[in-house]
Amino acid sequence: MEGPDETISVTAEVATLLREVVEADGYASASDAIRDALLARSQDVDLGGYTPEEISRLADEGIASGLGHMSLEDIQREGFRRAGVPFPER
């Protein structure tokens, strides 16, 4: 992919399929069809009920809050405790 108006290479078969989707579904461009396909794919990922925007905001808040006092193992133990699952001892 390149620059602001990114370019991708696809096989002839994918290019044909993409043209068919653009025509059949009334997309203005192949870019619009690809965007919608990627957005639909991203919705297949379990985000725990959060939207991608909420996760981004929460991540930004976490980074801005600075370093915490818990070790990685403490965080993992707490996550397992909240999930009601025994922590796997190493």
GILINHU-V778768 format. One record per residue. N is the residue number from 1. RES is the residue in one letter. NEAR is the number of other C-alpha atoms within 8 Angstrom. Layout:
BEGIN
N | RES | NEAR
N | RES | NEAR
END
This chain:
BEGIN
1 | M | 5
2 | E | 7
3 | G | 6
4 | P | 4
5 | D | 5
6 | E | 7
7 | T | 7
8 | I | 6
9 | S | 4
10 | V | 7
11 | T | 6
12 | A | 6
13 | E | 7
14 | V | 8
15 | A | 9
16 | T | 8
17 | L | 8
18 | L | 10
19 | R | 9
20 | E | 8
21 | V | 11
22 | V | 13
23 | E | 8
24 | A | 6
25 | D | 6
26 | G | 7
27 | Y | 10
28 | A | 6
29 | S | 7
30 | A | 10
31 | S | 6
32 | D | 9
33 | A | 12
34 | I | 8
35 | R | 8
36 | D | 8
37 | A | 8
38 | L | 8
39 | L | 8
40 | A | 8
41 | R | 8
42 | S | 7
43 | Q | 7
44 | D | 6
45 | V | 6
46 | D | 6
47 | L | 7
48 | G | 4
49 | G | 5
50 | Y | 8
51 | T | 7
52 | P | 7
53 | E | 7
54 | E | 8
55 | I | 9
56 | S | 8
57 | R | 8
58 | L | 8
59 | A | 8
60 | D | 8
61 | E | 8
62 | G | 8
63 | I | 8
64 | A | 6
65 | S | 6
66 | G | 6
67 | L | 5
68 | G | 4
69 | H | 4
70 | M | 7
71 | S | 6
72 | L | 6
73 | E | 7
74 | D | 8
75 | I | 9
76 | Q | 9
77 | R | 9
78 | E | 8
79 | G | 8
80 | F | 11
81 | R | 10
82 | R | 7
83 | A | 6
84 | G | 6
85 | V | 7
86 | P | 6
87 | F | 8
88 | P | 4
89 | E | 3
90 | R | 2
END
